[in-house]
Amino acid sequence: MQYSGDKKQIVKAYRKDNERLLNSFEKNCNTILFEKSIVCSSMFTEYMERCDKLRDGSKVHYSCKGCTMTKSLMPSGKFIGYDIPIECTNIVVQRILCGERISYEYTENGNSSERKTLETCNKNLSEKFDKIRVLDHFTLDVLINWFIENILFDAKLKTALQIHYAYICNGFGYKVIENTIPFYESNLENINLKHILIQLLYTFKKLMEYGFSWGTPNVKNLYLCKRIPGSNIPNQNGERYTTVLMDHSKSAITVNGIRYVPNMSKTDFLKFPVTRVDIKISRTESLLAFRVKDDTTYQSLKTKDSDIFGSQYDFYSLITSMMMWKDFRNIVLSSELKSMWINMWESSEYESIMKFVERFEFPEDSKSISKLLCKATLHCNVIEQAIGDLKR
């Protein structure tokens, strides 16, 4: 079976359209980031019968550029279904129902004296912002993923999902992406967990520079790709899998002085549910640490100042969800990885943390995890600390 076109050349050509629109969008938030069609009714699964035909004597049904591109990747036009790899390729088409397109921005003072004090909790932070740009979920999901792709590619990490093309057609958002494997459904005996954790740590460390905050920090949104993770991640020789963070519809990131955040009321941005940044004496050294005073509010409002605390909180949330998974927990607690887990917590709180995670055999949703984390002391340097533990 042959392609109806050269897949690599097709993807490359269409991706240029996305990149051109992305450059325009960064300058003007009123730019439409994707091709958007409301007249296409091809639903490329049936395009041989429905495309470009005159119907009812008056209505012409067009095939939009995005659907045409997607069709051209399918051998003989055959399409099995969404979220299923297209035959003879390593790509998947995802379809998401889109709500109203939202894109607006406003100016925000990100240099208050209080904020400067808080910034001591993220010494890696290099991107500052004076504008906040609010986007609908589909646009934000794709846009942040593209930003992450560019950031990590330049850092030679390559631990980002590859979105080949994205477009909107008849109220649905489409993403043409590389094939992935849910980490939660993988056989842990075939995976080097230390390598996976190192990839995650270097990914979070780099994204901290951009104030990244992952909207859905849970093992159920962690996926694997069958490719090498990049030359700047140590001890990855022979690694077959790369970890990628999925679903950025509620994430936030700062790029070129603009903070991109999910849609919510403007007054919500004035709230920030972290009680304080304190010096904590932990074991033999002083550590900066913070506490979340309202887990529900923090989960929904990780935007304005989450560029300081977001990555650390997300790492705690992700690893806690992984430790709820009994199979993963058993491997960690019986290996050299245990020291990383122990050192994430205050010694006085560790026993209660373990009692909590040991209640579960499978990961819970983020709500259960956030209720735990609001009772714990979270270290500002948890990512650097964990990297040190795994290097030993």
N, C-alpha and C positions, 0 to 999 in steps of 0.2 A: 504494500500500500504506500502511495507517495503523497507528499504534501501538495496542496494546491499552490504552494509558493515556498520560497526559502524562509524558514521560520526566523532565523537570526536576522536576516535583512529586513523582514517585515517588522519585527519587534523594534529593531534599531530605528527604522524610519518613523514609526508611529511614536516612539518614545521622544523623539526630537520635538514633536508637537507638544507633548506634555511639558518638556523642559522650556520651550519657548513661552508657553503660557505661565509657567511657574515664575520665570524671570519678570514677566509683566505683573503678575499678582503681587510679588514682593514690593513693587513700587506703588501699586494702586490696588487696594483691597476690593474695589468695585469690578475689577477684571474677573471674568468667568474663568475659573481655574481649569475646567475641563470642557471638552466638547459636550454640548448639551442639546439633545434632540427631543422634540415633543411630537414630531410627525412620523417618526419611524415606527413601523409596526412589524418589523421583520421577525423579531424574536428568533434569532438566527437558527434556532432548532428546526424551523420550518421554512427557511428562506426560499427554497426552491418553488414553493407554492405561493408565498405571500409577498415577496419583495417586488417593488417597482411595477406593480400591476394596477390597472384601473379597476376600481370597485364601485359598485352602485352607480355607475355611469358618471360619477363626478369626483370621487375622492381618489387621489393618488397616494399610495402607501410607499414611502421611500425606505431605503435601507441606509441608515446613518453610517458615518465613517467608522465609528467604533465597532458596530456590529459587522460591518464589512471586514474590518481587520481581524476580528475574532473568527469569523467564518474562514478566512484565508489560512488560519493556522490548523484547521481541522482536516484530517485526511478524508477526502471524498465528501466533505461537508458533514461527516458523522459527528454527532454530539451526544454524549452519554448523559451528562447532567452536571449541575453546578457542584463545586467542591470535590469533583472527581477528576483525576488527571486525564487530560485529553490523550486519546490513543496515539502512540508513537511520539509523544512529547513528554517534557517534564514540567508542563504548565497546567494551571488550574484556573477556571473562571469562577469568580465569586459574584453573587448578586445580592444587593442589600437594598431594602426599601428606603427611599430617601424622603425626608420630610421637606419642609420649606428651606430654601437656600438662605443662609444667614451669614452675613459678612459685614462687620462694622468695627471701628476702632475708636479709642479715645486716649488722651494723654494721661500719664500716670507718673507721679513723682516717686521714683524708685531709689532715691538717695537721702531719705530721712535719717536723722541721727539714730533712731531706734533700729532702722534697717541695717545701718552700718555695724551696730552691735551684733545683730543677728548673723551677719555675714561671716563672723568668725567661725561659724559652724560649717561653712563650706569654703575652705581655702582654695579649692580648685576652680571656683566660679570666676569665669573670665568675661562672659557675656552679660552686659547690663542692658536694661531696657528703659525707655521713656514712653513707650506706647504699648497698649494691650489691644490685640486684635481677636475678636470673638467670631467663632465659625461654627457652622452646623457640623454634626457628627461625621458624616461621610467625608466632607471636605477636609476636616481636621485629621481624620484617620489617615487619609492618603498623603496629605501635605506633610505631616510630622514624620511619616515613614520615609518620604523622599528626603527630608532634611537629615534624618538619621542615616539613611543610605550614604548620602554625600559626606557627612561627618566621619562616619566609621571607615568609609572607603579611603578617604584622605589620610586617615590614621593607620591604614593597612590592617584593619581589623576584620572587615567583611562580615561582621556578625549582625547584619540587617536583612530583613526580608526584601527580596527583589520584586518590586511591582513594575511589570513591564509596560503596562498601559492602564489608564483609568478613564472612564467617561460616564456620562449620565444619559439614559435613554428612557423616555416614557415613565418618569417617576422612580426609576431604579438606578442605583449606582453599580457600575460594573468594575471589577478589578481583575486584570489578567496577571497572575502572580506565579512564582516558581512553586513547585510541589513541596509540601512540608509534611512532617510526621508529628502528631501530638506527643510531646515528651511523656505525658501522663499515661499514654497507651503503649509506650515502648517497653522492651524487655531490658531491664536494668543490668542484667548479666552480660549484655552485649555492648554496654556503654561504659566508658571510663568517666566516672562521676567527678573525679578530681579535675579532669580536663574541662568538663562542662561547667563546673563552678568557676574555674579560672577564666573561661570565656565570659561568663556573666559578670564577673568582677571587673575585668578590663573594659567591658562594654559600659557598665555603670560609671566607672571612673572617668572615662572619656566624656560621657554625656553629662556628667556633673558640671563640666565646664560651661555647658549651655543651659544650666538650670533645668534639666529634663525631669519631669515628673510623670511616671507611667500611670495612666488612669485605671488600669486593671491588673495590679500586681499579684498574680496568682499563678500557680503551676499549671492550671488549666489553660492559660494563655501563653504558655511557653512551648515553642515548637522546635523541631530539628529539621535541618536540610542536609542532604547528602553531598557535602562539599567541604573543602578545607576552610578553616576559620580565619586565616590571615597570618601574615609573617610577623606581626608585632605582638602576638600572644605567645608567651614562653611555654615550653614543654608540650607542644602540640604535634610533635612528629608522629606521623601515622594516624592522626585523628581523622575519623571518617565523617564526623557529624559537626555541624555548626549550629549553635543555638540562636534563635531569633525571638524577639518579643513581638507578640501579635496584639492587635486591637489598640489603636491609639485614638479612638473616638472620644475619650475623656482625658487624654494626656495633655501635657503642656510643655513648651520649650521656648527658649529665647534665641533668636537668630537676627543678626544685624540690627540690634536695638529694638526689636519688636517681640513681645511675648505673645505667643499663639495659644489660645485657651478655648475650652468648650463653652457652649452657649449657656448662660445663666443671667440672672438679673444683675444689673450694674452694681446695686447696693451690696450684693454678695461678695464682690471683690474687696470690699473694705474690711471684711472679717478675716481673721487668720487664727485658727484654734490651736496655737501652740502656747503653752503657758510661759515658758521661759527658756533661756539658755544659761545653764549653770556650769560651774566647775565642779566636777564630781571626783572625789578621791577614790580611785578604783584600783585595787590591788597595790601595785607599787608606783603608780604614776597618776598624774592629774589628767582627767579627760573632760572635754566639752561634751555635754549631753543635753538632751531635750525631752520633754514630755508632751504628749498630745492630750489636751483636756477634754476634747469632745470627739470621739471616734467617728460618729456619723457625719458631723460637720466637716471634719478633716477629709474624709473620703470624697465628699461632694465638692469641696472648695479648695482642692490642691492646685491653686492657680497663682495668685498674686505673689506671695512670698515662698511658694513651694520650690522656687529655684534654689533656695537655701537648704531646705530639709527634704525635698521630694525624693531624691535618689536614695538617700539613706533609709527613709521610711519604706520605700518600695522594696529595697533589698531585704529589710526585716520581714515585710509582708510576704514576699516571694519565698524566702527560705523557710519561714514558719509554715506556709502552706505545703511546701515540699516535705517538711518533717511530720506533718499530719498523715502523710502517706506511709503506712507501716513498712512496706517493702523498702522504701528509700531510707526511712528512719533507722531500720535495722542495719543497713549497710554503713550509714554514717557513724552510728554509735559503736560499731565494732571495727572501725578503721581509723587511720590517721586524720580523717576529716572531722573527727569528734572535737578536736581542740578548737577548730574554727567556730563550731556551734557553741561551745561553752563560753568562749571569749567574747561572743556577741552580747552577753548579758552580764548584769551585775551579779556577783556571787550570791548576794542575799535574795535575789529574785529567781535564780536559776531553777530551784526546786519547784516553785509554783508554775514556771513556764513548762517544765517537763511534765508535770501532772496534767496540764492542759492538753498538750499535743498527744500524749499517750492515751487520751480518751478516744482517739480517732484511728480508724484503719484507712480512711480515704480522706483526701483534702476537702475542706469545707469552703464555703464561699467567703468572699472578702469581708463580709459583715462580721462573721464570727472571729476572724483574725484581728480585725480592727478593734474589737472589744477587748481582746487580750493586750494589744499593743498600747492602748491608752492607759494601761496599768503598769507598764514597764518603763524603765529608764533606757532611752535609745542613744547610742553613742554617735556623735557627729563623725567620727573617723572610722566607723565600722567597716567601710569598704577597704580602706588602706590597711586596717588591722587584719582583715580576713585574707588579703593578698599576702601579707607577711606570714600568716599562719600556714598558708598552703605552699609557700616557697620553701619552708623548712624541710 
